[in-house]
């Protein structure tokens, strides 16, 4: 019932994952380079896609590149850096409308792929360096982005909690690195780094659309023909076993109206673990849905929050609870949250909660099949997690979860850090 | 139900939409999408935050609402005598949600199983209000937190400060959720009065999309409504204040915790309100094209501003035209709002003087067309936007043909009348000074 990928390797070792389907109006492509998350490399990893996106040898500036994309009916090209567990993934995407709606007869696959290939495999280089202006300009932009974390208070509080909780681990590295990291990077060092990672790190290329395998393979082989090492670097797995000595409490004040409460837990259960599905169900019952305990108790019964939820960092094995509250309600909110955790640990889970959560999780998994971006990102997850689940396998896994498995997952979970961002005296007004 | 049925075809997109008119006046649209796992339904009323003064013919008495009632009502419909509506969707494996805009309130769910029951549930809960003193009071606490959250949200504040600067009287200048003060004045009686007016099926529409049989959905909706004894409904007259052409204030500045200033520049469209509704979509397309020619990433200005570190990738522009207001908005984060302001204004003036080239016009037209096709991957996009257009008497599926039809000369003329410096305002969010 569900479509899956075919897997092949291009001559230079890039893995091609192709999904033929006529469901979508688009041709969607994604190229992902896998690297370790590491404080020493974070800024390099973040800067690389930002600079490459400015222009390539064939399309040497953004204006030329964007005009080319416009001629492809406004194809969208994007570059980003993703953090997932202790992996840092350099990501490029290109999406265009499918030819069949525009009478273009196959041109959009070939040309879209060629633009993506040009930007990733044939960058703008002078004299063994990237373009100096682009590098300087993107350094400024990224430093600005690091500072801009402050603008969204919920994200800021989340990132602060992670940074404090995982200060001694690779995972504590912010995905854009630190401002200081950028001081020592120049156009030559960055190009050197590009040569190194694009020739020896694993690269996955995804293509989804109403296309024939042969034409995809040919277009990809032509567009991504840069030389790569036969020997690929091996990336170490995410470390998930760090013990909790005692719960750490952190508080920061800013002139804001609403307090943000963030609780960081270690689950000791990562993506490939036998208890992964039970953990999904656990977090679902606790706080991933509007029917979950946290939403029902903190918001619907006590009226203390507009948002309150739990989320998993599936590769690092963390669970994060977030809520926006009045600071005066801090103790009260914390107490209600703890009571829900105690109930979970004691197995106080109704049949309704269990059933609803399983259905909700399954609904999410099935819904992901209707979005090319989600089809790509869920498969990317399996690459990062070192275990490939098909949607059907995960659904069966969730259906099989019973109370004993949830209990087993619950027993591993330990609160590590409580972080609160509170209004400074006087607030913002 | 055959006689109240028609097909709306879109050849460019290979889509066929089924439209039913269900007694007593509900519009139902069904778009079959083969191969999709997900089914999505949205039930909307043409009642948004700007509809704060109204009467129902023949009654001459005008009801005036405190700000935030449409949004408050949206929250409260999720609760009924049996408790929380979310629970029943959850039991059916669906994911429900709702949102309120300036002009509409929408209730929706998506699911991959039990579609019929979920649809029944959606139809039921939206048609069965339950408001008490106690539940209203509790919601004031929750929405209070929502309002506070947005008070800390710099882009949201910048946006509403801009509208409050552009408009003197029109309620689009007020926050959709209202204020802590205005929501404290909301009562169960007030909610019922609004409900009984705006939630009559003749003021509502349903859009359903997924791998579905339209005929079956049509029968289900018809059966659901037929047992409810709806009376006839007088015409709803929405009363809007006379809005002067002049802006309220040229410049609004708020200090918040932000890393860099945020600047939004707005142009008030004083003509949109006079236009026949059917021209609104054409006007939106012309403006979207024009703004993209002015500020898009494939043009010189964007690239110069980016190189000078005056903008980042999030810099953008948009235009909205509704039946009684309209505005264009340009901006983003910037280190130097004064300089960015000057460069934008200069570009607008230059365009009016120099015009645009055929090549530019065609390039951007192509881009808009491709972007429109791409967005048809998303069932949510189709359903939500279709109804938003429908409530202002526009047919979304006409978009590609209107796009083919618009002329360069029209775009230039619209720039002349719609990007008029006499009617522009500026909103700045500045980093808070540490004390």
Interface residues (C-beta under 8 A of the other chain):
Chain A: X21 X22 X23 X24 X25 X26 X61 X62 X63 X66 X67 X69 X70 X71 X72 X73 X74 X75 X76 X95 X96 X97 X98 X101 X102 X133 X137 X140 X141 X144 X145 X147 X148 X149 X150 X151 X152 X153 X154 X254 X255 X256 X257 X258 X289 X290 X291 X296 X299 X300 X303 X304 X305 X306 X307 X324 X325 X326 X352 X355 X356 X359 X360 X362 X363 X364 X366 X367 X369 X370 X371 X372 X428
Chain B: X12 X13 X14 X35 X36 X37 X38 X84 X86 X87 X90 X91 X92 X93 X94 X95 X96 X110 X111 X112 X113 X138 X139 X141 X142 X143 X145 X146 X148 X149 X151 X152 X153 X154 X155 X255 X256 X257 X258 X259 X260 X296 X297 X298 X299 X300 X303 X306 X307 X309 X312 X313 X333 X363 X364 X366 X367 X368 X369 X370 X371 X373 X374 X376 X377 X378 X379 X432
